[in-house]
Amino acid sequence: MGKYTTVLWDLDQTLLDFDRSMAYAIRAVFAQYDLYIDDKIAARYEVINRDHWNRLERDEITKEEVKVGRFRVLLAELGIRHIRPEEIADSYQEALGSVYYYMDGAVEVVTKLRDLGYRQYVVTNGVNTTQSNKMKLSGLDQLVDGVFVSELMGYPKPMKGYFDACFAALPEGTRESCILVGDSLTSDMQGANNAGIAACWFNPEEREKDVDVQIDYEIRHLRELPGLLEEV
């Protein structure tokens, strides 16, 4: 074991394939309410959804406003007035929490790090009930040492207050030996910067860095992480 002994994992699109779950959930809930959906509508939802989460990260809106607001916008654009945004939002969260898809190598890497003695925690902005369901269904709750969901911590990721609350619940000195692994520049890498911990960007699609954040390490595949941790 090298410099780092604790790994903070982002959940969605790092350990679990959120895009696949979202694609399933939006189509499932539209079918539940007998609404028409095609690729264009699904893509529009993704844009609206991302905008709402970005606003949450900037502390402009609450988690509840994310959950309902994205459907309020989408239904209004589609001219759907006979369904309450609050109702379809609840159904969507149930559908989203009912499925999971691993990112390639996720279970293998988390298990290997556990066996090597690393402490591992999930840090996520997702909805608590949804994330809890996915953690249990996927078995990740049995592999990591804990989960920190932003709505229970009082602040959204990437705010410093969120990470201060996380580290207040961890053993003293954890911050100095901690590394955060995640796919989002604005949530994960900015969060690591705000927390004063090492930032490892999981970038399987080889995206260009278009945000002014410090990245200490970059990996294309999760299987690269154990070797990286041993080297530093």
N, C-alpha and C positions, 0 to 999 in steps of 0.2 A: 504494500500500500504506500502510495507516494504522498504528495502534498495535501491532497484532498481526501477526507474520510466520510463526507456527507454529500449526497447528491439530492438536489431538489429537481424533481421532474415536472415539467408541464404535462398535462394529460392529453388534451385534444390536439390531434395532428402531430403529437410527439410519441406517446405510448399507444394511443388509440386513434384510429382513422375516423376523425370527426366528419370529414367530407362525405364519406360513405353513409354514416349514420344519419346525417342531415338530409342527404338525398332520399334515403328510405323514409324518414319521418315526414317530410313535407308532402311526399306523394301519398303516404298512408293516411295522413290527416285530411287531405283533400278528398281522397276516396271515401273516408268515413262520413264526410259531410256532402257527398255526392257533388263535388265541385270539379270542374274541368281543370286539368293542369297539363302543361307540355314543358318542353325543355326551356322555352323562353320564360315562362312564368317561374319555373324553378330557379333559373339563373337570376331573375330579378329579385327573388326572395333572398338569394345569397348576398346580393349587393346591399339590400336593405338591412339584412341581418348584420353584415360586417360593419356597416355604418353605425348601427346602434351599439355594437360592442366597442367600437373605437371611441364613441362618445362616453361610454361607461369608463373606459380606461383613462379618459381625460377628466373623469369625475363630473361630467356635465349632466348625466342622468343616473337614475337608480337602476338596480337589477330588475325591479318590477316593471319599470318603464321600458327596459329592453324586452322583457318577456312579452308584454302586451303591445307596446308601441310598434314593433316591426310588423305585427299582423294588422294593426290599425292602418298603417300606411299601405300594406299590400292589398288588403280588402278594399280600401278606398280607391286605389288605382284600378282595381278590377271591377269596381262598381257593385260589389257584393255588400248588401245592407241587411240581409235577413239573418246573418250570423254575427254574434257578438265577438269582438276581438278577444275578450277575456276567456270566452268559452273555447275557441279554437286554439288559443295559446296554451291552455291547460292540457288539451288533447294532444297537442304537438309535443309538449314536455314528456307526457307519458309514452308516446311513441319513440321519442328520442332516447329515453332511458331504458327502453325494452330491448335494444340491440347493441352490439358492440363488434368492432372489427379491430384486430391488433394491427399496429404498424409492424412491418417486417422486422423480425429480430427482437421485438419488445420483451416478450416473456423470457426468451433466452438470456438477454443482457441483464434484465432486472434480477433474474434468478442467479446468474453468475456473480453479480456484484454483491448480492445478499450472502452468497456462500463465501465470498472473499472477505466479508466482514464490514462492508460499507453500510452505513445507515442511509436509508432512502425515504423521501417524503414526496408526496404529490402536492403541487401548488397550482390551484386552478381558479379561474373566474366563472366557471360554469354554475348552473343552478344546482343547489345543494341536493335536492331529491334526485335529480337526474344523474348527477355525478356519483352519488352514493349507490344508485342502482347499477350503474355501469361498472363501478369498482367491484361490487359484489358478483355480478354476472360474469365478469371477465376473470375473477379470481385475483386481481391485482391487490385487493385489500388484504390478502393473505401473504403477499410478497413484500409489501412496503411497510415502513414503520409508522406511518401516519399520513393523514390527508388534511390539507388546509384549504377550505373553500372560502372564497373571498366574502360571501355574504354573511358568513359566520364570524369573520375576522374584523368586520367593521369598515373595511376599506377594499377597493378593487385593486387587483394587480394592474399596473406596476407601481402603485403608490408606496412610498417609503413606510407609511403607517401600516400597510398590509404586512410587509416583511418584518417590521419591528414586532408586530403581534405574533408572527410565526416564530421568530427567534426567542421571544419571551417565553414560549412554550417548550423550547428545546434546551438541552444542557448548555451551561455557560461555556463559551468559547467555540461554539459550533460555527458561528459566522466566519471565523478565520480559516476554517478548514472546509468551507462549503463551496460547491459549484452548482450553478443552475443550468439545466439543459432544456432547451425549448425551441420551438420553430418560429415564434413571433418576435420580430424586432421591437415592436412598440410595447408589447406586454412583457415578454420574458427577458429579452436582452436589456431593455430599458429598466425593467424591474431589478435585474441583477446590478445594474449601475447604481440605481437609487439605494439599493440595500448595501452596496459596498462589497459585493462578493463577485467571484469569477463568473464569467458569462461564456457558455458554450452554445453556439448557434447550430441547431440541427437543420441543415439546409439540403435536403435530398434533391431538390429541383434545381439546385445551383442558381438561385436567384441572386440578383445584384443587391448589394446593401444600399438602400435608398433612404435610410434614416441615420441621423448623426448619433450613433450609439457606439460604445466601446465593446468590441467582441474579442475575448481572449483566445478562444479556440473555435474552430468550425469543423463540423463533421458532416459527411454525406450520408452515412449509414450508422444506425445505432450500434452495430457491432464494432465500430471503431472506438467506442468510448472506453471499454476496459483497458485497452492498450494505451490510450491517451492518459488515463488516470495513473497507470503504472509508471509512465515516463516522466511525469511532471512532479 
